[in-house]
Amino acid sequence: MDESQLRSELKELIVKELNLQGRDPATIDDDALLFGPPPSSTTCLALDSLDALQLAMSVEERFGVRVPEGDEARPIFRSVRTLAAHICSTRADASSRAG
Amino acid sequence: MRIWITGIGLVTPLGIGADATWTRLVRGERGLVPITHFSTEGYRASVGGEVRGLASASVPQPEAAWSRTAKMAYLAAHEAIRASGIGGDRKRGRVGLVVGGTTGGMLENEELLAGVFADPGRSGELRGLLSHPLWATTDRLHEALGPFARVRTLSSACSSGANALVVAAAWLLAGDLDAVVAGGTDGLCRLTLAGFNALGAADPHPCRPFDVRRRGLNLGEGAGFVVLERSDRARERARTPLAELAGWSLGGEAHHITNPEPTGATAERVMRGALARAGLRAGDIDYVNAHGTATPSNDSVECAAIARAIAPGVAVSSSKGQLGHTLAAAGAIEAAITALVVARQMLVPTAGLEEIDPACASVSHVVVEGRRARVRAAMTNAFGFGGMDTSLVLTEPELGREHSPSHRSVVVTGAATLTRAGLLGTTDSVRAISENESGAIHSLPPLEPMLDLERARRLDRSARVAAIVVGRALEDARGLAPERTGLILGTSFGSIDASAAFMHRILAKGPRFASPAEFPNLVPSSPVGHTSIYLGLRGPVFAAAELAASGECAALQALELIAAGECDAIAAADCQEADGIIERVIAALFAEGGGRAGAMTHGVGGGALVLEAEEGARARGAKVIASVVSAICWRNGDDPPVLPPPRDVVHAQVLSPRGTSGVAAWLATSSWCDVPRVACVGSGGDYEALGAIAIAGAVSRIASGEATEVLVVSLARGRGYAIALSVP
């Protein structure tokens, strides 16, 4: 799966798992901040810590990739783009080790 | 009037019995061990406070009828009653019972639930699920230790046990009871262990409250009960108290379903409120038994709030380093411990605290082991999921002010219903109970257009129905300040379908795939918590559980708290969401009883009303729609309670949301026997929220001039409620 397809899947996962009802996954920008300041800006989804836990669990369930906890998770959870990159690189590592 | 604690009973991971617990508590011993009740394979954190020796403790037969949670409650309540020496006749002795809970008999039902989820056709043993709901524990205690003059079951997650004492205090101040047995109980189970793991809130090692390295809580289990008694009655019996319950306060944070308010503003407000109620100054408090969960966010916020509300440097400890977090039991267990601190003039420590977090250093921590100290007054805190905060003040006898009995009159200023007839307000809600149709299930209008979806995204269906219907009733009440308004919601069974789905994931995929977002929605107080957050309600917030009469119970509970002066305005509601498993359990029950199984059309919907102290409503210029003339509850076997006669038989009505048959017999000897009776079948069928819908409908009948007085009478499996309303 290429990264752009992965990003689309992640957006669908985010809308479904975090119950962002009425939100069209396609309208989520690849670089929109997932967490952070309240929804003053349209480029931030303003998710919170409970969402982060749910997202980490469902990413692991769907893609078999664990997101580290704590401070290490911050850069990974920055945006859909960074999260997709983490999933791809983790999988690449795993397959190269397996190879 | 003063309220004395004349008996204490404890079942904790440190021992069965108050003295067994106390001895080890003072020594700083810890009851935190690897959990053995069930396999903990796959759980990141699986250290907990397990009660040992429960198997050999005896309960009335049949033993199988007792869930672990109910058994611990029995032992603790029994000990408290014996220690207090209150007589054997609880009814004539005017003794009440209040039980706080969250998981009920979940441990015994987890595998059954997961199985039913995987195979919905499975049947046969479903009746076992009736030991799960919160009211089942109370029913068992009522049978085994009662009958009590009045019983109540409530839930506010981790402050349930403390709130049981608040409800008991309100009952005593109202003057119709002499003593109340009040407490909380909760057993360890997979659901909560997996849930707190999923939230990243559980420490894999024995927890460290206030420590710089703290990583979260350990769950515990147990039960704590106290006998609260009017001091004049205790004196007549020549009893000296362990301590006095001098002050109490509760309030909602309206912030977040799992995260504490970072400012600690509500915790501070509630602590100040409890002090004010006690008539004490901050400097009078010598010790605080903190909520102190050992989660990174709770402990620092709480210490800062204690330093602001009480005093920097006040002695603080958390018993959770020894017992774990016993959830619904914690508030009651820790109230009992705080009473013992006052009675024995001995502080108890925070075990596991080695290096104090600078963010927790504004208070003075009691570490390693207990020490003697002069303790005239002490406080204990209990904060629950959804931001339901409670503080209690316990003192030496007669230190604070005396409480005046309070019987404020209560009025209704708004009502609403949400049924297949749509969302209806005060004047139209009469239509919600007049459309006598059946057959259509799950037929509410779409909820989405009635909600701010962004803010409502975490609300499950029953919380959404609650948010909509309570919001509508508050709109009609016009101009009530949400920050001073409370919310009490009925809960009949909790979220059984969702709990089954959650357990299935845990057992099929492993605990690491427990859903963190779903977990907080499984506690019975979740809809009330979510609704308070959605609507910004910061008064008293909790759930009342009473089988099919939970809506009636919520209304009565709100009335009692307003009459007792706890709060000026409270919305009371009940909302029922279709729950497939429960529908099947109920259908089986009705079939067994030879009842109207075929007539069971399980509907969805909700009803709400806004209750206010009459004085406050008049002062703010609110439009008063109805006055509450009387409100009572009883259990089978009680003498029929006396109702004030209707003023005008011709224009009065009796509404009965559960059929009229038993009602006729019940009213036969009352002055209401000749009043026209209307069986109230909700649009959409028979369901648990019907009581709340009927009360809203009764308000609506008065508002529309159809009746001058309405008596709502509900009889539901061994329990009854009656609420009389009249034109103001």
Interface residues (C-beta under 8 A of the other chain):
Chain A: E17 L18 N19 L20 Q21 G22 P39 D48 S49 L50 D51 L53 Q54 M57 E60 E61 E69
Chain B: A198 L199 G200 H256 I257 T258 N259 E448 L453 E454 R457 R458 K509 R512 F513 A514 S515 P516 A517 P520
